[in-house]
Amino acid sequence: MIYIDDKIEKLISIAEEQIKKQFEKIDKIAQKNSLKVLNAFQNNKVAEVHFQSTTGYGYGDIGRDTIEKIYCDIFKAEDSIVRSQFISGSHALTVTLFALLRPGDTFMSITGKPYDTLDSVIGFNNNKSSLRSYNINYEQVDLINNEFDIDLIEKKLKEKKIKLIEIQRSRGYSTRKSICLDKVEEVIKKIKKIDNEVIIMIDNCYCEFVGEKEPIEIGADIAVGSLIKNLGGGIAPNGAYVVGKKDLIELVAERLTVPGQGKEVGPTLGINKNILQGLFLAPSVVKSSLKTAVLASKVLENLGYKVDPKFDELRADIVQTIEFGNPDELIKFCQGIQMGSPIDSNSIPEPWDMPGYEDKVIMASGAFTAGSSIELSCDAPIRKPYIAYLQGGLTYEYGKLGVIKALQNIII
Ligand SMILES: *Cc1c(COP(=O)(O)O)cnc(C)c1O
C-alpha cells in the first residue's frame, strides 16, 4: 500500500507550484499533437473494419495498411512500416541497418556510441552475426559539449564515402543531453551540402510527440522508434515503426519479411485496434510522462540531487536522469518506483546481467506490457556516477504517486 507521508506531500506541492509554466507548455504541445493524430485518423477514414485482423501470410490486411498510412501522415513521410514482427525498437534499428548497408559500406554515428543494445549489432564484441561480420565498417564522431562536432563530421565525409549517418536523439545510458530537432536540422543541412546521397537515419526512441515536429519534416531520410515507448501509448503490446523515403522503406520491408514480398505480408493477429488506440492516446500519454519527469526533476533538485534536464530546460525526450553518486540510493530509488507500480509492486528488482547490455542493469517496470518504458519505469546501469533513468507515466497522477513512493524509499 502507498501511504503518503506529510513531509513528502509538502515537498511535492511546493515543486508543483514551481513547475506550472512548464505544464502549460506541455499542454499546448499535446493539444497540437492530438490535432495531428485526429486529422490522420479522419483523413484515412478509420472505421471499425480496420480493427479486424489477419492470420497466416497476412495478405490484404486493410487495418495494417491504414495504420501505415496514418504514420505517414503524422511523420509527413513517403512511406512507413509499423509491425509487431519488429520485436521492439532495437530490432527495428537492426533491420534498418542491415537493410540499408552492404558489405564494404561505412556507416557513421555522429552522436557518440549508439544505444547499448546496438553494441553486438555493430560488432564491438565481434558478434558472429554483426554488421562487422559482413564487412560493414563503423565510424564514430562524439558530441563535444552536447553539440555536433561539425568539423570532424565534415572531415570524415570528405575523407571517404559514408553510406549512412545515424543520429540518436535520446541519450540512452550516457550522460549527454538529448538532441532537439532544430540542432538535427542544422547538422543535416551541413552534411547534405557535402554529400547529398548519404542516408540520414534517426533513432527517434523516446522523442515522439515531445515537440511539434518529427524528424522527416526537417530533412531526415528515415526514422525508427519503438511501440513500447511513446507512440504505443501504453496500449500497443509490442512492435516498432520505421518511416521515411519510399525506396528505403521498401528495403527495410524486404529485410524484415521476404525479398519480393516486403510490406505485402505480415499478419496482425488481432493487434490493429491496440496500435490505433495507443497512437490515439499517445499525445496525452507523452504529456503525462513529461509532467512526471518535470516533477521528478524539480523535487529531486530541491532535495540537492543533480538532475538532467532541469525542470525548465527544453526537452527532446521523456527521459529524466537523477544522479545519486552511490549504488545504494540508486537501487532504492528504482525499487521505490517498482513499489509504486500497479503490476508486480511486490517484487523487488535487483541488478542483473541483461542481454545486450555491458554492465549490470536494474530495471523497475511494474507495467501492463513487459518492459514497457512509456509506463512509469526507472532503470540504471550499475556504474559510476550511479545515474537513474526515469521515464514514462500513463497518467500524471500515477506518475506522481510513483515518484512519491520512490522518494519515500530513499528519504524516510
Ligand atoms: C529504448 C531505446 C532503444 C531500443 O528500443 P527497445 O524498444 O527497448 O528495443 C534504442 N535507442 C534508444 C535511444 C532507446 O531509448
The ligand as a Gaussian input file, in Angstrom:
#p B3LYP/6-31G(d) Opt

LIG

0 1
 C       14.871000       2.236000     -25.855000
 C       15.800000       2.675000     -26.907000
 C       16.163000       1.811000     -27.935000
 C       15.673000       0.396000     -28.014000
 O       14.296000       0.271000     -28.030000
 P       13.613000      -1.063000     -27.421000
 O       12.207000      -0.942000     -27.827000
 O       13.827000      -1.021000     -25.949000
 O       14.329000      -2.208000     -28.055000
 C       17.024000       2.287000     -28.885000
 N       17.515000       3.533000     -28.846000
 C       17.186000       4.393000     -27.860000
 C       17.746000       5.775000     -27.865000
 C       16.324000       3.989000     -26.864000
 O       15.990000       4.835000     -25.883000

